[in-house]
Amino acid sequence: MDRRSFLFTACGGALAGTALPSATWAQGGAGFPDHALRLIVPLAPGGGTDAVSRLIASEMGKSLGQSVVVENLSGGSGTIGMMAVVRAAPDGYTLLTGTPSLSIDPSLRDDMRFDPLKDLQPVCLFSRVPYVLVSSTTFRPKTMAELLAAAKASPGAITFGSPGIGSGGHLAGELFQLLTGIKLTHIPYKGSGPAMNDLRGGRIDLLFGTTPAVVQFVKAGTLHPLGVSSTTRVASLPDVPTIAESTATGYESYSWYGLWAPGATPAPVVQKLNAAVRTALAQANVKRGIETDGGKPEPTTPEQTGAFLAKEIAKWRDVITKAGLKPE
């Protein structure tokens, strides 16, 4: 069975039994919700995306008066989970935790069966989490200026790892190269764990890791921070400059999470979901969870959420094209 057939079969299996559009859908949201909702996280359990999604789902349930049940539906680099929501009835009862894959995959994969801007309805962002460019302790350059000088002196000699081709960490590195004019050698891994292990062991030189994934190693002295990918410094690493201020003007890259519903979900339902997310993001326990994950709450309107995704898709399409990355 080829890859496309596998994904189609897997998605179809995951979607078997999807309910027909409910009366709530037909009435444009009147009485919504009258039973439990599903929040699909298109990744395996564990990690920041899953933890933040569960916190928000719990608080949303309190606002909505119905349980919001988190379901991890991984596979196909998130495609299976995303397709489950795309094909669900647009009644607000099946929701998606969106991640950077929504903005990267349309330009990098050749098996995308949907358009995120047309087939999904934006609801609200959860948070944005900066990356930190870290190096092994054996890597000689200790500042961004020294890194650029070394990279320009020996193009391709410096390596950077990532959780895999098309991952947020990979694209953060490609954008960095484009804006600085340097050439690094990308080493893709199957997940962030193996990449982090090889970085700490000095087998690769650099890694763009999310703040919570690297901060403990930075503070323990087993990794060296060079710069952060946000436009402002992060509270957990206040002495580490932003890449934009120290090296590459305009550089900005994040891991992010948000809520999407199936396309054509009625506006009254979307607004009710948006209000529930915004209420959740204002709760102290959710704020703490997001801050522990290295981010900050990002309450947005559905319109702002859609505009954010459109901008991210255009940004990464440009990077993928200029870097010459090929669809998988």
N, C-alpha and C positions, 0 to 999 in steps of 0.2 A: 504494500500500500504506500503510495507516495505521500509527501508531507501535506499537500493540499487536501487530499482525500481524508487523511487522518484527522486534520483539524476540522473538516466539515462534519465527519462522522462523530468526533468527540463533542463538538458543539451541539449537534443534533441530539445526542444522547443526553447531554446536560440539560437540554431544553424540553425534553419530553415531559409532557404533562403541564406545560405552561398554561395558565388559566386564560380563558377567553376574556375579552374586555368586560370589566364589571360595570354595574349600574353607576358607580362613582364616576367612571370615565365618561359614560354617556351623558351624565348630568353636569359635566364640567367641574367636578370636584365637590358637589354638595354631599355632606355627610362623611367626607374623607378625614381620617381613615376609619374604617369600621372593622378592620382585622389587622393582624400582624404584617409588618413590612419585612422585606429581605434586603440586606445591604451586602452586595457581592464585592469581596476583595479579591482581585484577580491574581493573588500571590499566595504562597504557602503561609501557614500560621507562623507567628513570630515576627519580630522586626518592627520598625517604627510605623510603617503603613498600617499594619494590622492593629497595633496597640492604640494608635490615635483613632482609627476607625471604630474600635470597640468602645472607647470612651465617649465619642460623639454619638454613637448609636444608642448608648444607654441614656444619655441626656435627651436625645431627640424623642425617645420613647416616652419620657416623662411629659414632654411638651405636647406630644401628639395623642397621648392617652392610649397608645398601643405599642406593643413590643416591636423593636427594630432588631431583627435577628441577623447577626453577621455570619456570612457563609463564605469560606475560602474556596475559590474555584480557580485553581492555578492550571498552568499548561499553555503551551504555544506562546511563550513569552507574554502571557496575559491575554492572548487573543480569545481563549475559550471563555474566560470570565466576562470580557467585554462583549462578546457576541451574545452571551446569555441575556444581557441587559438590552442590547440592540433589538433582539427578537422578542422580548417580553411585551406584554400588553402595556400600552402607554397610559397606565392608570395611577402611577406613583407608588405602586406596591413593590416593585423590583427596582433597586437602585444600584449604582456603581460608585465605588471609590476610584476616581480617576487618578492616574499617576503620569509622569513624563512620557510613558509609552504612548499615550494618546497624541502627543505632539511630535514624537520621533518616528513611530512606526509608519505613518502614512507616506513618508519619503524614503524609508529604508527597507520595508518589507514588500515583497511582490505577491503576498497572499492575503492582503487586507480585503475583507469582504464588506467593509462599511466605511462611510465617511464620518469621522467624529463630529464635524461641524454640521452635518445634516441629519445624521441618524441618532444622535444623542442630544438631549436637552440639558444645558448647563443649569445648575442649581446654586451652588455656592462653593468657594474655596474653603479648605480647612486651614492649611498652613504652607509656608515655603521654608525649606531647610537649606542653608548654604553648604557648599562643599568647602573643604580645606585641602589645599595642595600641600601634601606632606612628602617628606623624603626619608629614606633610611638614614640611620645615624652614620653610616659609612660613606654617604654621598658628600663629596667635598663642598660644593656650593652651599652656603648657608643663608643667602639672601636672594631675592628675585633678580637683582642686578647680576650677581655672580652666576645664577642659573642661566640667564640669557647669554652672558659672555661665553660660558662653557658650551652651550648649545650651538651658538654661532660658530665657534671655533671647530667643533666636530659634529656637523649635521648628522642626525640619526644615531649617534653614539649613546645618547641618554634614553633610557626606557621609561615608559609609564604604563602601569597596569590598570585594568578595569574589570568589573564583574562580567564583562562580555561585550561583543560588538553591538553597538546601538544602545548600550546602557547610558544612563545619565552621566556617569563618571567618564565614559569614553567620549561622549559628545562635548563635555566640559573641556577635555584635553584637546579635542580637535579645534574648538573655538579659540582656545588659548594659543595654539600654534598659528592659526590664521591671523590673529590680531597682533602677534609679536613677530611673525615672519621666521620663526624657528622651525626646525624639523626634529621631532622626537620619534621614537619607535614604539608603537603601541603593542602591548602584550595582553591579549584578552584571556580571561579566566572563566571558569564556570562557577560564577558566584563571587561575592565579595570576600568570603572567608579565605579561600586559597590565595587570592590576590594580596590580602593583608598579611598573610603568613609569609609570602615571598618578599614583600616589602620589608617587613621587620627582620627577615633573615638576610637582607642585603642582596637578594637575587634579582630584584628590579630596583630602579632608582626613585621613581615617583608614583604617586597615586592621588587622584581626586576622590577623597572620601567624604561622606556626609559628616557633619559636625559630631553627632553622637557616636559615630563609628570610630572616630580617631582621637577625640579629645582626651580620653583616659590614657592613651599611649603617649600623647604629647606631654601631658602633665607628669607621666611616669618617666619621661626622658627616653623612651624607646623609639619615638618618631620625632622628626623635626618639622615644625610648621613653616611654610614659606609665604603663604598668602591665603586669604579667604575669598570666595567667589561672589559674595554679596557686595552691594554698593556702600555698605557701612560695616564697621567692625562688629564682631560678634561678642556678646557679653562674656561667654565662657573662655574666650581667648582675646582679651582686650589689647594685648601687645602685638598681635599679629596683624600686619597691614592687609588691606584689601588688594587684590590683584590689580584692580582699576587704578588705585592711588599710587601703587608702586611700580607698575610695569605697563599694563595694557589699558589705556583709557577706553571706557565704554564696556569693559568686560563685566559680565553679569551672568550667573548661571545658578540654578537651584534644583533641588529635588522638591517636589510639591505634591500635595494631595487635595482632592476636592470631591464634590458630589455631583453626579450626573444621573439623569433619568432617561428612559427611552424617548426618542423623538416623538413629537406630537402629544406629549403629556400636557394636559390642559393647564393654562396659565394659573387658575386659582389653586390647583394642586401644587404647582411649582412654587408659588408664593408661600403656601403654607409650609412646604418643606424648607424653603429658604429661611423662613422665620424660625423654624425649629433648630436649624443648624446655627444660626446667629445667636440664638439663646444658649445653645450648648457651648459655643465658643466663649461666651461670657462667664461661664462657670469656673470657679477657682480650680477645681480638680482637673478640668480639661485644659485650662491655661498651663497648669503645672506639667501635665503630660506632654503637651506640645513643646514647652520650654525644655523639658528633659530630652525630648527628641531633637533639640537643637533649633527649633523654629519659633515662630510666633503666630498667634491667631490671625487669619486673613479673612475676616467677614466681608463678603462681596455680594452684590446683587446678581441675579441671573445674567443680566446684560453685561456686567463687568466680568463675570466668569467666562462667558462666551468670547468676549473681546480678548481676554487673557489667553485663552486657548488658541484663538486665531493668530495672535501675535507670536506665540511659541511655535506653532506649526510653520509659519513663514520663516522664523528665525532659524529653526533647525533644518528646514529644507535648503536654505541658502548655505548653511555650514556643510551639510551632507554633499551638496552639489560641488562646492568649491574644494572640499577635501577629497572628492572622487570616491566616496564610499559607495559600495555596491549593495543592492538589495540582497537579503538572505533568502 
